[in-house]
Amino acid sequence: MIELSKNILTKVSFDKQLFQKELEKSIKWINKSEDLHSFREWCMIEFGHLYPSVLKKVFNKR
């Protein structure tokens, strides 16, 4: 599921609102805290320069 989420986020990264929506859905799918931690790190590396405020907002809800 994590690989699917990464693929989707990469494809929708051109649109901030769509990216946020898909990121929120992805986080709901991920159950294990260690998986969520590694997913968060990947997101920060890949999209931290594009959407730092979105990443902070979505991951802080969790």
Secondary structure, 3 states (H helix, E strand, C coil): CHHHHHHHHHHHCCCHHHHHHHHHHHHHHCCCHHHHHHHHHHHHHHHCCCCHHHHHHHHHHC
